[in-house]
Structure formats: C-alpha cells, structure tokens
Amino acid sequence: MLSPIRRISLKGNKASRLSCFADIGFSLLEPVVAGVLMAVFFTQIVSLFNSNMKAVAFANQIDQADRDIHLALDVVRETAAKYNWCKDGGTVELSDCGGRRPYDGASFYSNNNNLSQNFKNACEKDSETKAEKDDATKNLYFYIRDNLSEKPAVNNVKITVLQMDSKEIHRFKMKFEKTIATTYGTRTLSRGFYLIPPVALWCP
Amino acid sequence: MFVILMLMLTVLTTIVSLNTRTTAGMFISSWQGKLRLARDAAENGLVISASELNKPSNRMLLGSVPLDKWRTNDYNVYTDWNNVTVRAGQVIYPSPCRFLPNWDVYQITQEALNMSSINPPVRTVYDSDNGQYYRVLGIKLTKADRSPVSRSTETAAQNAVSYLTITVEGIYSLGTAPTTANPNPTNSVHYTVQQEYQLVPRCCRQIAYPVDTGSTANACAAVNLYGAYKPEWIARSTSQAGLFKTNQ
C-alpha cells in the first residue's frame, strides 16, 4: 500500500499538498514502484515461460511415444504381410517362397501338396480364441512376442496380443504400450489395434 | 505516470502474446494427437468391418444377396437343399463348408447386415475403448471394370473379381460418448477413411482362388465341387485407399 508523502517545493513555494506523484519528473517512490512491478512481471514471465516450456516438452514426449507406437504398428503390419506358409508351420522368412513375395498374394502357401494340406489343417484347427493355439498363425504370434516386443526395432514399444478375438478369421486383438519418463512423472501410453495376417485370407 | 502505464502495458502485452503463442502450440499438438486417435479408430473400424464380412457367417452375403435386400427380412438364399431367409442369426453357410464345431460362427450378424443400409442408413456407433469410436458410413460394390453393381438386383460375380468399398468414420471423444442418435458430441474429433478391397470368389472350404490362376469359371465348378458346395467371397488386400478428415 502506498503512503502519501509530503513534498516541499525547492523553489521556495510554501504551498504543499499530499501526493503520490511528482508534479514534474519522477518522485523517489515512482522508480521503486516501477522496479518492483518490473520484478514481479519479470518473475511472472520467467515462471510462465518455464511452465510452458515444460508443458511443450511433455506434449513432445507424449507425441514421440505416440509416433513410436505407430512405428511399431507399421513394423508389425509389415511382418504380418511377410508371414507365409512356404515352410511347414509358417514363417516370416521369405527364402522358402522361391523368390516370390507373399505381398502379391501368389505365394502365401507352398503349392507342395503335403504343405498345402498341412496349411489347410492348421487353419481349420479350433484355436479357442488363443493366439498361441492357432496353428496357422502361432509362429507369427511367437515372432512378435520374442523378436519385436520391447526391442529396438520397434523403439522398445511393448506389444501384447490380448487374444484372438475372432478365431474363425484369425484376427488378433493387440495392445501397444510405451512408458516414458516425463517432467510430470512416468506415463504409459496405450493403444489397441486389430490385425489380420494376410495369410489368414488364404485359410478356408 | 504515463511512462509506468506504458511499461505495464508493454509487459502485459508481452505476457499475453507469449502465453497465447505457447498455448496455441500446445492446443495444436493436442489437436493433432486427437486427430491421430480418431484416425486410428477409423482404421481399426475398417479392419473390423472388412473382417466382419469375411466371417464365414457373412461370406456369402455379397455374392448371394443384393445390398438392398440384406435387411428386408424376406430374401431367401437356397442352401443345403433349403431356402433360408436372410436375417441376423440365420445360417446360410452350407454344412459341407463348415470347419469349426461352433454353431455361432455361422450365424449371420446384425453388424454385417447394418452396413448395407442406405435408405435410411443404419450407422451404429461402436465403442473401441480409450475414447475411440467408429461407425460404418456405407459400403458399395463395383464390377471388375469399376462399373457399379446394382444395389437392388445384382450381386458380386461368381467367376471374376469385384471391388468392395467401405467408408468408416473414426471418432475420438473423451467427454460425452457419441451415440447412433448423436454421433457428433461437442469437442469430438472425426476422421473418415475410405478403402477399396478386392472381392474375390472361391469355393467354400478351399484355400485357392480360381481367379488368381486366370479361371473364368464359377468358383466351385473351377475346382469340380458341386451340390451343397457354394461360392463365398473374401474381401482381400487393398487396391485403393483414400483418407479425408472431417472436424467437429
């Protein structure tokens, strides 16, 4: 709270009055008030800037985790696209497909009679909605679990197959998780995705 | 006095502009995140919808029942030497084609039947958790030459590739949940994805698609199967995709 001060005129004028401000120029109090105000404003700016910078850094960290999850999703989709039955039991390796790529739909399974019958039998086995019990796609499930989940190839995103929610079409229900340390503590970002390996479209 | 006021005004303006700039940046970042969640919901919706039509229970619909007849409850499909009326819960998948012991995996689903409606459309909103929802806006069929398949009289070909286009809207809404009656609650973010699939016929319980080897015969005749063996249609691979977004 400002107190009025009594000013004495240096010009010899005896008249005086109560005032917070000088008639001409600055009073001694005004620079002090301005200084205090400036200090308060400056502190506010600095704290606002800091808190905003923290918030921006936090948003960037969350955004990066989200991008990591989408990278992991792309890697999983590409792996699923490569998964084939040119080798008994199913594999993500393309070497047994005779140089052809399963992407074109021509070689998701071997034309060898025994292998194609094994593939058909594997497809028709009741997996009871468990990915590890689905003979047609379980090797893809194991590959994702053992070779991709929490590995550098997917920026350490944790990939979990929750279940095979529709066994008749071999559809995986998956969860992607990334835990990050932020300025506001540890956060875990989760996303759910469905995946159907293209090879499943060649199942009966 | 004037100088102090000017100083205060300058400082205040600086604070406000700084705050606006950083808040806008955070808002945009948050908006992009929400849009990504809406897009994920739409893409998940596409996978779920295409696979719904690929379920054994619904595989024969696209090639046996014109789209406009899916929900009329009076269209019959001849199967297993019987006529079966197309409606949810009915089984038109012939017995020689079945490969799992469960009866429920062969029952036509309402989710599939709802996709065909355009007059009026039935756009059920499905919750996929995490504030993400999706709804199918529509499906359409075109022939191998991309000419339209009549919704009232025609079906997908039994001896050639057709194309199936599915349009799905993804919704992200953390506050009020969207519903079929009100799919656009305040502050919800929407993203629409349209994708075209190859619709390929094959004889039921077979792993090969005759059209892949150039066959132009009926899918079952091509593999010498007759009687209760019937063609089925699988929505396969992506031949075209389009993304466009809508904001609410």
Chai-1 contact restraints between the chains, C-beta under 6 A:
chainA,res_idxA,chainB,res_idxB,connection_type,confidence,min_distance_angstrom,max_distance_angstrom,comment,restraint_id
A,F21,B,M1,contact,1.0,0.0,6.0,A-B,restraint_1
A,A34,B,I4,contact,1.0,0.0,6.0,A-B,restraint_2
A,F41,B,V11,contact,1.0,0.0,6.0,A-B,restraint_3
A,I45,B,I15,contact,1.0,0.0,6.0,A-B,restraint_4
A,N52,B,T22,contact,1.0,0.0,6.0,A-B,restraint_5
A,A55,B,M26,contact,1.0,0.0,6.0,A-B,restraint_6
A,A59,B,M26,contact,1.0,0.0,6.0,A-B,restraint_7
A,A59,B,S29,contact,1.0,0.0,6.0,A-B,restraint_8
A,K120,B,I207,contact,1.0,0.0,6.0,A-B,restraint_9
A,E124,B,F99,contact,1.0,0.0,6.0,A-B,restraint_10
A,D126,B,L100,contact,1.0,0.0,6.0,A-B,restraint_11
A,E168,B,K55,contact,1.0,0.0,6.0,A-B,restraint_12
A,E168,B,P56,contact,1.0,0.0,6.0,A-B,restraint_13
A,E168,B,L100,contact,1.0,0.0,6.0,A-B,restraint_14
A,E168,B,V105,contact,1.0,0.0,6.0,A-B,restraint_15
A,I169,B,S51,contact,1.0,0.0,6.0,A-B,restraint_16
A,I169,B,N54,contact,1.0,0.0,6.0,A-B,restraint_17
A,I169,B,K55,contact,1.0,0.0,6.0,A-B,restraint_18
A,R171,B,S51,contact,1.0,0.0,6.0,A-B,restraint_19
A,Y194,B,N44,contact,1.0,0.0,6.0,A-B,restraint_20
A,Y194,B,V47,contact,1.0,0.0,6.0,A-B,restraint_21
A,Y194,B,I48,contact,1.0,0.0,6.0,A-B,restraint_22
A,I196,B,S51,contact,1.0,0.0,6.0,A-B,restraint_23
A,L201,B,I234,contact,1.0,0.0,6.0,A-B,restraint_24
A,L201,B,R236,contact,1.0,0.0,6.0,A-B,restraint_25
A,W202,B,I207,contact,1.0,0.0,6.0,A-B,restraint_26
A,P204,B,F99,contact,1.0,0.0,6.0,A-B,restraint_27
A,P204,B,R205,contact,1.0,0.0,6.0,A-B,restraint_28
